[in-house]
Amino acid sequence: MTKLAQLSGIRVRAQNPNHHLWINNGTWFLHYTLYPTAFTRQRIRRSLGTKDINAARSRRDRFFAQLLARPGRKQIAA
């Protein structure tokens, strides 16, 4: 299991290297959904500030790595 797959609620399809990436007018964005309560959701789109797909993937991976390192985050059983 990859570290990213260990994040609770993060769904990743291994065959899609561009998971959570979205392009708008040539600029790559990170797109994900938060669920602050059981009844609400919040869609987040953050600019990755690049037009290069490899840089976008790297920045996305760094963002998720920071989530993994946060203290007190919930882990799911492997």
PDB file of N, CA, C and O in Angstrom:
ATOM      1  N   MET A   1       0.848  -1.181   0.000  1.00  0.00           N
ATOM      2  CA  MET A   1       0.000   0.000   0.000  1.00  0.00           C
ATOM      3  C   MET A   1       0.890   1.240   0.000  1.00  0.00           C
ATOM      4  O   MET A   1       1.830   1.327   0.790  1.00  0.00           O
ATOM      5  N   THR A   2       0.608   2.182  -0.864  1.00  0.00           N
ATOM      6  CA  THR A   2       1.391   3.413  -0.907  1.00  0.00           C
ATOM      7  C   THR A   2       1.031   4.294   0.274  1.00  0.00           C
ATOM      8  O   THR A   2      -0.027   4.136   0.883  1.00  0.00           O
ATOM      9  N   LYS A   3       1.932   5.235   0.597  1.00  0.00           N
ATOM     10  CA  LYS A   3       1.652   6.161   1.697  1.00  0.00           C
ATOM     11  C   LYS A   3       0.395   6.964   1.408  1.00  0.00           C
ATOM     12  O   LYS A   3      -0.393   7.234   2.314  1.00  0.00           O
ATOM     13  N   LEU A   4       0.206   7.344   0.162  1.00  0.00           N
ATOM     14  CA  LEU A   4      -0.976   8.126  -0.191  1.00  0.00           C
ATOM     15  C   LEU A   4      -2.244   7.328   0.055  1.00  0.00           C
ATOM     16  O   LEU A   4      -3.244   7.875   0.521  1.00  0.00           O
ATOM     17  N   ALA A   5      -2.211   6.060  -0.248  1.00  0.00           N
ATOM     18  CA  ALA A   5      -3.389   5.229  -0.053  1.00  0.00           C
ATOM     19  C   ALA A   5      -3.713   5.053   1.425  1.00  0.00           C
ATOM     20  O   ALA A   5      -4.828   4.657   1.764  1.00  0.00           O
ATOM     21  N   GLN A   6      -2.754   5.341   2.316  1.00  0.00           N
ATOM     22  CA  GLN A   6      -2.994   5.226   3.744  1.00  0.00           C
ATOM     23  C   GLN A   6      -3.806   6.393   4.290  1.00  0.00           C
ATOM     24  O   GLN A   6      -4.337   6.300   5.397  1.00  0.00           O
ATOM     25  N   LEU A   7      -3.915   7.481   3.548  1.00  0.00           N
ATOM     26  CA  LEU A   7      -4.691   8.623   4.016  1.00  0.00           C
ATOM     27  C   LEU A   7      -6.170   8.276   4.031  1.00  0.00           C
ATOM     28  O   LEU A   7      -6.724   7.818   3.032  1.00  0.00           O
ATOM     29  N   SER A   8      -6.787   8.495   5.153  1.00  0.00           N
ATOM     30  CA  SER A   8      -8.204   8.206   5.272  1.00  0.00           C
ATOM     31  C   SER A   8      -8.992   9.084   4.309  1.00  0.00           C
ATOM     32  O   SER A   8      -8.856  10.308   4.324  1.00  0.00           O
ATOM     33  N   GLY A   9      -9.812   8.463   3.476  1.00  0.00           N
ATOM     34  CA  GLY A   9     -10.678   9.213   2.580  1.00  0.00           C
ATOM     35  C   GLY A   9     -10.063   9.613   1.257  1.00  0.00           C
ATOM     36  O   GLY A   9     -10.776  10.111   0.386  1.00  0.00           O
ATOM     37  N   ILE A  10      -8.768   9.416   1.070  1.00  0.00           N
ATOM     38  CA  ILE A  10      -8.143   9.753  -0.206  1.00  0.00           C
ATOM     39  C   ILE A  10      -8.284   8.544  -1.116  1.00  0.00           C
ATOM     40  O   ILE A  10      -7.804   7.454  -0.805  1.00  0.00           O
ATOM     41  N   ARG A  11      -8.940   8.752  -2.226  1.00  0.00           N
ATOM     42  CA  ARG A  11      -9.133   7.664  -3.180  1.00  0.00           C
ATOM     43  C   ARG A  11      -8.205   7.871  -4.369  1.00  0.00           C
ATOM     44  O   ARG A  11      -8.211   8.926  -5.004  1.00  0.00           O
ATOM     45  N   VAL A  12      -7.413   6.853  -4.656  1.00  0.00           N
ATOM     46  CA  VAL A  12      -6.424   6.943  -5.723  1.00  0.00           C
ATOM     47  C   VAL A  12      -6.566   5.727  -6.623  1.00  0.00           C
ATOM     48  O   VAL A  12      -6.576   4.591  -6.149  1.00  0.00           O
ATOM     49  N   ARG A  13      -6.673   5.966  -7.900  1.00  0.00           N
ATOM     50  CA  ARG A  13      -6.652   4.875  -8.877  1.00  0.00           C
ATOM     51  C   ARG A  13      -5.227   4.763  -9.392  1.00  0.00           C
ATOM     52  O   ARG A  13      -4.697   5.699  -9.991  1.00  0.00           O
ATOM     53  N   ALA A  14      -4.618   3.621  -9.156  1.00  0.00           N
ATOM     54  CA  ALA A  14      -3.212   3.422  -9.505  1.00  0.00           C
ATOM     55  C   ALA A  14      -2.941   3.660 -10.989  1.00  0.00           C
ATOM     56  O   ALA A  14      -1.853   4.106 -11.351  1.00  0.00           O
ATOM     57  N   GLN A  15      -3.905   3.371 -11.843  1.00  0.00           N
ATOM     58  CA  GLN A  15      -3.695   3.531 -13.281  1.00  0.00           C
ATOM     59  C   GLN A  15      -3.808   4.982 -13.738  1.00  0.00           C
ATOM     60  O   GLN A  15      -3.572   5.268 -14.911  1.00  0.00           O
ATOM     61  N   ASN A  16      -4.164   5.908 -12.842  1.00  0.00           N
ATOM     62  CA  ASN A  16      -4.303   7.318 -13.202  1.00  0.00           C
ATOM     63  C   ASN A  16      -3.212   8.147 -12.529  1.00  0.00           C
ATOM     64  O   ASN A  16      -3.356   8.510 -11.362  1.00  0.00           O
ATOM     65  N   PRO A  17      -2.118   8.456 -13.240  1.00  0.00           N
ATOM     66  CA  PRO A  17      -1.034   9.229 -12.637  1.00  0.00           C
ATOM     67  C   PRO A  17      -1.419  10.682 -12.354  1.00  0.00           C
ATOM     68  O   PRO A  17      -0.702  11.389 -11.647  1.00  0.00           O
ATOM     69  N   ASN A  18      -2.541  11.122 -12.901  1.00  0.00           N
ATOM     70  CA  ASN A  18      -2.974  12.516 -12.706  1.00  0.00           C
ATOM     71  C   ASN A  18      -4.119  12.632 -11.706  1.00  0.00           C
ATOM     72  O   ASN A  18      -4.893  13.588 -11.755  1.00  0.00           O
ATOM     73  N   HIS A  19      -4.228  11.653 -10.793  1.00  0.00           N
ATOM     74  CA  HIS A  19      -5.305  11.725  -9.805  1.00  0.00           C
ATOM     75  C   HIS A  19      -5.207  13.025  -9.017  1.00  0.00           C
ATOM     76  O   HIS A  19      -4.111  13.464  -8.667  1.00  0.00           O
ATOM     77  N   HIS A  20      -6.334  13.626  -8.745  1.00  0.00           N
ATOM     78  CA  HIS A  20      -6.480  14.878  -8.002  1.00  0.00           C
ATOM     79  C   HIS A  20      -5.905  16.085  -8.731  1.00  0.00           C
ATOM     80  O   HIS A  20      -5.754  17.150  -8.133  1.00  0.00           O
ATOM     81  N   LEU A  21      -5.582  15.937 -10.010  1.00  0.00           N
ATOM     82  CA  LEU A  21      -5.085  17.077 -10.789  1.00  0.00           C
ATOM     83  C   LEU A  21      -6.155  17.509 -11.780  1.00  0.00           C
ATOM     84  O   LEU A  21      -6.894  16.687 -12.321  1.00  0.00           O
ATOM     85  N   TRP A  22      -6.220  18.806 -12.006  1.00  0.00           N
ATOM     86  CA  TRP A  22      -7.212  19.394 -12.899  1.00  0.00           C
ATOM     87  C   TRP A  22      -6.524  20.553 -13.601  1.00  0.00           C
ATOM     88  O   TRP A  22      -5.771  21.299 -12.974  1.00  0.00           O
ATOM     89  N   ILE A  23      -6.773  20.712 -14.890  1.00  0.00           N
ATOM     90  CA  ILE A  23      -6.133  21.784 -15.661  1.00  0.00           C
ATOM     91  C   ILE A  23      -7.179  22.824 -16.049  1.00  0.00           C
ATOM     92  O   ILE A  23      -8.288  22.489 -16.466  1.00  0.00           O
ATOM     93  N   ASN A  24      -6.803  24.088 -15.903  1.00  0.00           N
ATOM     94  CA  ASN A  24      -7.684  25.189 -16.264  1.00  0.00           C
ATOM     95  C   ASN A  24      -6.841  26.250 -16.960  1.00  0.00           C
ATOM     96  O   ASN A  24      -5.936  26.832 -16.361  1.00  0.00           O
ATOM     97  N   ASN A  25      -7.145  26.493 -18.221  1.00  0.00           N
ATOM     98  CA  ASN A  25      -6.397  27.473 -19.025  1.00  0.00           C
ATOM     99  C   ASN A  25      -4.896  27.227 -18.986  1.00  0.00           C
ATOM    100  O   ASN A  25      -4.108  28.172 -18.951  1.00  0.00           O
ATOM    101  N   GLY A  26      -4.503  25.963 -18.991  1.00  0.00           N
ATOM    102  CA  GLY A  26      -3.089  25.612 -19.054  1.00  0.00           C
ATOM    103  C   GLY A  26      -2.381  25.530 -17.721  1.00  0.00           C
ATOM    104  O   GLY A  26      -1.221  25.121 -17.678  1.00  0.00           O
ATOM    105  N   THR A  27      -3.033  25.904 -16.624  1.00  0.00           N
ATOM    106  CA  THR A  27      -2.419  25.846 -15.294  1.00  0.00           C
ATOM    107  C   THR A  27      -3.009  24.671 -14.525  1.00  0.00           C
ATOM    108  O   THR A  27      -4.223  24.466 -14.529  1.00  0.00           O
ATOM    109  N   TRP A  28      -2.146  23.899 -13.864  1.00  0.00           N
ATOM    110  CA  TRP A  28      -2.583  22.735 -13.115  1.00  0.00           C
ATOM    111  C   TRP A  28      -3.041  23.124 -11.722  1.00  0.00           C
ATOM    112  O   TRP A  28      -2.448  23.987 -11.075  1.00  0.00           O
ATOM    113  N   PHE A  29      -4.114  22.469 -11.266  1.00  0.00           N
ATOM    114  CA  PHE A  29      -4.695  22.679  -9.947  1.00  0.00           C
ATOM    115  C   PHE A  29      -4.778  21.350  -9.226  1.00  0.00           C
ATOM    116  O   PHE A  29      -4.892  20.295  -9.850  1.00  0.00           O
ATOM    117  N   LEU A  30      -4.720  21.411  -7.913  1.00  0.00           N
ATOM    118  CA  LEU A  30      -4.987  20.263  -7.065  1.00  0.00           C
ATOM    119  C   LEU A  30      -6.462  20.335  -6.698  1.00  0.00           C
ATOM    120  O   LEU A  30      -6.936  21.371  -6.232  1.00  0.00           O
ATOM    121  N   HIS A  31      -7.181  19.256  -6.900  1.00  0.00           N
ATOM    122  CA  HIS A  31      -8.624  19.221  -6.655  1.00  0.00           C
ATOM    123  C   HIS A  31      -8.909  18.075  -5.686  1.00  0.00           C
ATOM    124  O   HIS A  31      -8.566  16.922  -5.945  1.00  0.00           O
ATOM    125  N   TYR A  32      -9.546  18.421  -4.559  1.00  0.00           N
ATOM    126  CA  TYR A  32      -9.924  17.395  -3.593  1.00  0.00           C
ATOM    127  C   TYR A  32     -11.165  17.854  -2.838  1.00  0.00           C
ATOM    128  O   TYR A  32     -11.560  19.015  -2.936  1.00  0.00           O
ATOM    129  N   THR A  33     -11.773  16.953  -2.093  1.00  0.00           N
ATOM    130  CA  THR A  33     -13.005  17.249  -1.366  1.00  0.00           C
ATOM    131  C   THR A  33     -12.800  16.963   0.111  1.00  0.00           C
ATOM    132  O   THR A  33     -12.284  15.912   0.490  1.00  0.00           O
ATOM    133  N   LEU A  34     -13.215  17.917   0.943  1.00  0.00           N
ATOM    134  CA  LEU A  34     -13.206  17.738   2.399  1.00  0.00           C
ATOM    135  C   LEU A  34     -14.626  17.463   2.866  1.00  0.00           C
ATOM    136  O   LEU A  34     -15.592  17.932   2.264  1.00  0.00           O
ATOM    137  N   TYR A  35     -14.740  16.708   3.927  1.00  0.00           N
ATOM    138  CA  TYR A  35     -16.032  16.425   4.532  1.00  0.00           C
ATOM    139  C   TYR A  35     -15.982  16.873   6.000  1.00  0.00           C
ATOM    140  O   TYR A  35     -15.714  16.062   6.888  1.00  0.00           O
ATOM    141  N   PRO A  36     -16.242  18.171   6.255  1.00  0.00           N
ATOM    142  CA  PRO A  36     -16.136  18.682   7.625  1.00  0.00           C
ATOM    143  C   PRO A  36     -17.134  18.045   8.589  1.00  0.00           C
ATOM    144  O   PRO A  36     -16.839  17.903   9.775  1.00  0.00           O
ATOM    145  N   THR A  37     -18.288  17.667   8.103  1.00  0.00           N
ATOM    146  CA  THR A  37     -19.267  16.944   8.917  1.00  0.00           C
ATOM    147  C   THR A  37     -19.822  15.812   8.061  1.00  0.00           C
ATOM    148  O   THR A  37     -19.519  15.707   6.873  1.00  0.00           O
ATOM    149  N   ALA A  38     -20.622  14.986   8.672  1.00  0.00           N
ATOM    150  CA  ALA A  38     -21.210  13.867   7.930  1.00  0.00           C
ATOM    151  C   ALA A  38     -22.220  14.331   6.885  1.00  0.00           C
ATOM    152  O   ALA A  38     -22.596  13.562   6.000  1.00  0.00           O
ATOM    153  N   PHE A  39     -22.658  15.583   6.984  1.00  0.00           N
ATOM    154  CA  PHE A  39     -23.710  16.078   6.099  1.00  0.00           C
ATOM    155  C   PHE A  39     -23.243  17.153   5.117  1.00  0.00           C
ATOM    156  O   PHE A  39     -24.028  17.622   4.293  1.00  0.00           O
ATOM    157  N   THR A  40     -21.990  17.539   5.200  1.00  0.00           N
ATOM    158  CA  THR A  40     -21.501  18.606   4.322  1.00  0.00           C
ATOM    159  C   THR A  40     -20.211  18.183   3.630  1.00  0.00           C
ATOM    160  O   THR A  40     -19.482  17.310   4.101  1.00  0.00           O
ATOM    161  N   ARG A  41     -19.957  18.821   2.511  1.00  0.00           N
ATOM    162  CA  ARG A  41     -18.690  18.613   1.827  1.00  0.00           C
ATOM    163  C   ARG A  41     -18.206  19.939   1.285  1.00  0.00           C
ATOM    164  O   ARG A  41     -18.992  20.859   1.058  1.00  0.00           O
ATOM    165  N   GLN A  42     -16.919  20.025   1.082  1.00  0.00           N
ATOM    166  CA  GLN A  42     -16.314  21.258   0.582  1.00  0.00           C
ATOM    167  C   GLN A  42     -15.298  20.885  -0.490  1.00  0.00           C
ATOM    168  O   GLN A  42     -14.321  20.191  -0.209  1.00  0.00           O
ATOM    169  N   ARG A  43     -15.522  21.339  -1.700  1.00  0.00           N
ATOM    170  CA  ARG A  43     -14.585  21.074  -2.789  1.00  0.00           C
ATOM    171  C   ARG A  43     -13.493  22.133  -2.763  1.00  0.00           C
ATOM    172  O   ARG A  43     -13.766  23.329  -2.669  1.00  0.00           O
ATOM    173  N   ILE A  44     -12.270  21.674  -2.845  1.00  0.00           N
ATOM    174  CA  ILE A  44     -11.106  22.555  -2.794  1.00  0.00           C
ATOM    175  C   ILE A  44     -10.350  22.435  -4.106  1.00  0.00           C
ATOM    176  O   ILE A  44     -10.074  21.333  -4.579  1.00  0.00           O
ATOM    177  N   ARG A  45     -10.022  23.563  -4.678  1.00  0.00           N
ATOM    178  CA  ARG A  45      -9.145  23.621  -5.850  1.00  0.00           C
ATOM    179  C   ARG A  45      -8.052  24.624  -5.540  1.00  0.00           C
ATOM    180  O   ARG A  45      -8.317  25.806  -5.322  1.00  0.00           O
ATOM    181  N   ARG A  46      -6.822  24.139  -5.524  1.00  0.00           N
ATOM    182  CA  ARG A  46      -5.672  25.002  -5.240  1.00  0.00           C
ATOM    183  C   ARG A  46      -4.762  25.015  -6.453  1.00  0.00           C
ATOM    184  O   ARG A  46      -4.415  23.966  -6.996  1.00  0.00           O
ATOM    185  N   SER A  47      -4.379  26.212  -6.874  1.00  0.00           N
ATOM    186  CA  SER A  47      -3.465  26.320  -8.002  1.00  0.00           C
ATOM    187  C   SER A  47      -2.111  25.764  -7.607  1.00  0.00           C
ATOM    188  O   SER A  47      -1.606  26.047  -6.521  1.00  0.00           O
ATOM    189  N   LEU A  48      -1.532  24.979  -8.485  1.00  0.00           N
ATOM    190  CA  LEU A  48      -0.189  24.478  -8.281  1.00  0.00           C
ATOM    191  C   LEU A  48       0.838  25.394  -8.930  1.00  0.00           C
ATOM    192  O   LEU A  48       2.042  25.164  -8.812  1.00  0.00           O
ATOM    193  N   GLY A  49       0.369  26.425  -9.612  1.00  0.00           N
ATOM    194  CA  GLY A  49       1.243  27.452 -10.162  1.00  0.00           C
ATOM    195  C   GLY A  49       2.194  26.975 -11.237  1.00  0.00           C
ATOM    196  O   GLY A  49       3.300  27.500 -11.369  1.00  0.00           O
ATOM    197  N   THR A  50       1.775  25.983 -12.009  1.00  0.00           N
ATOM    198  CA  THR A  50       2.655  25.477 -13.059  1.00  0.00           C
ATOM    199  C   THR A  50       1.834  25.008 -14.255  1.00  0.00           C
ATOM    200  O   THR A  50       0.665  24.643 -14.130  1.00  0.00           O
ATOM    201  N   LYS A  51       2.474  25.029 -15.403  1.00  0.00           N
ATOM    202  CA  LYS A  51       1.876  24.491 -16.617  1.00  0.00           C
ATOM    203  C   LYS A  51       2.514  23.148 -16.982  1.00  0.00           C
ATOM    204  O   LYS A  51       2.128  22.512 -17.963  1.00  0.00           O
ATOM    205  N   ASP A  52       3.488  22.729 -16.187  1.00  0.00           N
ATOM    206  CA  ASP A  52       4.236  21.495 -16.413  1.00  0.00           C
ATOM    207  C   ASP A  52       3.606  20.362 -15.602  1.00  0.00           C
ATOM    208  O   ASP A  52       3.506  20.460 -14.379  1.00  0.00           O
ATOM    209  N   ILE A  53       3.184  19.296 -16.268  1.00  0.00           N
ATOM    210  CA  ILE A  53       2.517  18.185 -15.599  1.00  0.00           C
ATOM    211  C   ILE A  53       3.428  17.498 -14.588  1.00  0.00           C
ATOM    212  O   ILE A  53       2.959  17.081 -13.529  1.00  0.00           O
ATOM    213  N   ASN A  54       4.710  17.372 -14.887  1.00  0.00           N
ATOM    214  CA  ASN A  54       5.626  16.715 -13.948  1.00  0.00           C
ATOM    215  C   ASN A  54       5.796  17.536 -12.676  1.00  0.00           C
ATOM    216  O   ASN A  54       5.851  16.977 -11.580  1.00  0.00           O
ATOM    217  N   ALA A  55       5.879  18.851 -12.811  1.00  0.00           N
ATOM    218  CA  ALA A  55       5.959  19.724 -11.637  1.00  0.00           C
ATOM    219  C   ALA A  55       4.661  19.657 -10.847  1.00  0.00           C
ATOM    220  O   ALA A  55       4.683  19.658  -9.616  1.00  0.00           O
ATOM    221  N   ALA A  56       3.529  19.601 -11.542  1.00  0.00           N
ATOM    222  CA  ALA A  56       2.229  19.511 -10.870  1.00  0.00           C
ATOM    223  C   ALA A  56       2.128  18.220 -10.066  1.00  0.00           C
ATOM    224  O   ALA A  56       1.654  18.238  -8.929  1.00  0.00           O
ATOM    225  N   ARG A  57       2.564  17.107 -10.636  1.00  0.00           N
ATOM    226  CA  ARG A  57       2.528  15.829  -9.916  1.00  0.00           C
ATOM    227  C   ARG A  57       3.412  15.877  -8.677  1.00  0.00           C
ATOM    228  O   ARG A  57       3.038  15.382  -7.614  1.00  0.00           O
ATOM    229  N   SER A  58       4.576  16.473  -8.823  1.00  0.00           N
ATOM    230  CA  SER A  58       5.501  16.589  -7.698  1.00  0.00           C
ATOM    231  C   SER A  58       4.903  17.443  -6.583  1.00  0.00           C
ATOM    232  O   SER A  58       5.000  17.080  -5.410  1.00  0.00           O
ATOM    233  N   ARG A  59       4.289  18.564  -6.930  1.00  0.00           N
ATOM    234  CA  ARG A  59       3.680  19.446  -5.931  1.00  0.00           C
ATOM    235  C   ARG A  59       2.483  18.785  -5.264  1.00  0.00           C
ATOM    236  O   ARG A  59       2.272  18.942  -4.061  1.00  0.00           O
ATOM    237  N   ARG A  60       1.701  18.045  -6.044  1.00  0.00           N
ATOM    238  CA  ARG A  60       0.575  17.291  -5.481  1.00  0.00           C
ATOM    239  C   ARG A  60       1.078  16.272  -4.472  1.00  0.00           C
ATOM    240  O   ARG A  60       0.530  16.147  -3.377  1.00  0.00           O
ATOM    241  N   ASP A  61       2.118  15.548  -4.843  1.00  0.00           N
ATOM    242  CA  ASP A  61       2.661  14.520  -3.956  1.00  0.00           C
ATOM    243  C   ASP A  61       3.214  15.135  -2.674  1.00  0.00           C
ATOM    244  O   ASP A  61       3.060  14.566  -1.593  1.00  0.00           O
ATOM    245  N   ARG A  62       3.862  16.301  -2.793  1.00  0.00           N
ATOM    246  CA  ARG A  62       4.356  16.996  -1.604  1.00  0.00           C
ATOM    247  C   ARG A  62       3.209  17.416  -0.690  1.00  0.00           C
ATOM    248  O   ARG A  62       3.315  17.308   0.532  1.00  0.00           O
ATOM    249  N   PHE A  63       2.115  17.896  -1.278  1.00  0.00           N
ATOM    250  CA  PHE A  63       0.950  18.306  -0.495  1.00  0.00           C
ATOM    251  C   PHE A  63       0.398  17.124   0.293  1.00  0.00           C
ATOM    252  O   PHE A  63       0.138  17.245   1.491  1.00  0.00           O
ATOM    253  N   PHE A  64       0.217  15.985  -0.367  1.00  0.00           N
ATOM    254  CA  PHE A  64      -0.312  14.818   0.318  1.00  0.00           C
ATOM    255  C   PHE A  64       0.678  14.275   1.347  1.00  0.00           C
ATOM    256  O   PHE A  64       0.261  13.752   2.381  1.00  0.00           O
ATOM    257  N   ALA A  65       1.977  14.389   1.084  1.00  0.00           N
ATOM    258  CA  ALA A  65       2.984  13.966   2.066  1.00  0.00           C
ATOM    259  C   ALA A  65       2.874  14.807   3.331  1.00  0.00           C
ATOM    260  O   ALA A  65       3.039  14.291   4.437  1.00  0.00           O
ATOM    261  N   GLN A  66       2.593  16.104   3.175  1.00  0.00           N
ATOM    262  CA  GLN A  66       2.403  16.967   4.338  1.00  0.00           C
ATOM    263  C   GLN A  66       1.175  16.535   5.133  1.00  0.00           C
ATOM    264  O   GLN A  66       1.186  16.581   6.363  1.00  0.00           O
ATOM    265  N   LEU A  67       0.119  16.116   4.442  1.00  0.00           N
ATOM    266  CA  LEU A  67      -1.059  15.613   5.138  1.00  0.00           C
ATOM    267  C   LEU A  67      -0.724  14.358   5.947  1.00  0.00           C
ATOM    268  O   LEU A  67      -1.190  14.192   7.075  1.00  0.00           O
ATOM    269  N   LEU A  68       0.084  13.484   5.361  1.00  0.00           N
ATOM    270  CA  LEU A  68       0.483  12.260   6.069  1.00  0.00           C
ATOM    271  C   LEU A  68       1.272  12.565   7.330  1.00  0.00           C
ATOM    272  O   LEU A  68       1.168  11.843   8.321  1.00  0.00           O
ATOM    273  N   ALA A  69       2.060  13.634   7.297  1.00  0.00           N
ATOM    274  CA  ALA A  69       2.938  13.972   8.417  1.00  0.00           C
ATOM    275  C   ALA A  69       2.223  14.741   9.531  1.00  0.00           C
ATOM    276  O   ALA A  69       2.790  14.923  10.609  1.00  0.00           O
ATOM    277  N   ARG A  70       0.997  15.190   9.290  1.00  0.00           N
ATOM    278  CA  ARG A  70       0.281  15.972  10.306  1.00  0.00           C
ATOM    279  C   ARG A  70       0.020  15.145  11.551  1.00  0.00           C
ATOM    280  O   ARG A  70      -0.443  14.008  11.467  1.00  0.00           O
ATOM    281  N   PRO A  71       0.323  15.728  12.717  1.00  0.00           N
ATOM    282  CA  PRO A  71       0.022  14.989  13.956  1.00  0.00           C
ATOM    283  C   PRO A  71      -1.480  14.888  14.170  1.00  0.00           C
ATOM    284  O   PRO A  71      -2.232  15.796  13.816  1.00  0.00           O
ATOM    285  N   GLY A  72      -1.904  13.785  14.746  1.00  0.00           N
ATOM    286  CA  GLY A  72      -3.306  13.607  15.076  1.00  0.00           C
ATOM    287  C   GLY A  72      -4.190  13.201  13.917  1.00  0.00           C
ATOM    288  O   GLY A  72      -5.408  13.135  14.080  1.00  0.00           O
ATOM    289  N   ARG A  73      -3.624  12.925  12.750  1.00  0.00           N
ATOM    290  CA  ARG A  73      -4.469  12.514  11.644  1.00  0.00           C
ATOM    291  C   ARG A  73      -4.938  11.094  11.872  1.00  0.00           C
ATOM    292  O   ARG A  73      -4.241  10.293  12.495  1.00  0.00           O
ATOM    293  N   LYS A  74      -6.096  10.788  11.376  1.00  0.00           N
ATOM    294  CA  LYS A  74      -6.662   9.458  11.528  1.00  0.00           C
ATOM    295  C   LYS A  74      -6.011   8.519  10.531  1.00  0.00           C
ATOM    296  O   LYS A  74      -5.836   8.867   9.363  1.00  0.00           O
ATOM    297  N   GLN A  75      -5.654   7.330  10.992  1.00  0.00           N
ATOM    298  CA  GLN A  75      -5.111   6.316  10.107  1.00  0.00           C
ATOM    299  C   GLN A  75      -6.154   5.236   9.903  1.00  0.00           C
ATOM    300  O   GLN A  75      -6.973   4.964  10.781  1.00  0.00           O
ATOM    301  N   ILE A  76      -6.108   4.625   8.729  1.00  0.00           N
ATOM    302  CA  ILE A  76      -6.999   3.500   8.482  1.00  0.00           C
ATOM    303  C   ILE A  76      -6.187   2.216   8.574  1.00  0.00           C
ATOM    304  O   ILE A  76      -4.973   2.227   8.367  1.00  0.00           O
ATOM    305  N   ALA A  77      -6.839   1.141   8.874  1.00  0.00           N
ATOM    306  CA  ALA A  77      -6.145  -0.134   9.007  1.00  0.00           C
ATOM    307  C   ALA A  77      -5.668  -0.614   7.647  1.00  0.00           C
ATOM    308  O   ALA A  77      -6.356  -0.459   6.639  1.00  0.00           O
ATOM    309  N   ALA A  78      -4.502  -1.187   7.637  1.00  0.00           N
ATOM    310  CA  ALA A  78      -3.931  -1.681   6.375  1.00  0.00           C
ATOM    311  C   ALA A  78      -4.413  -3.084   6.087  1.00  0.00           C
ATOM    312  O   ALA A  78      -4.040  -3.668   5.069  1.00  0.00           O
TER     313      ALA A  78
END
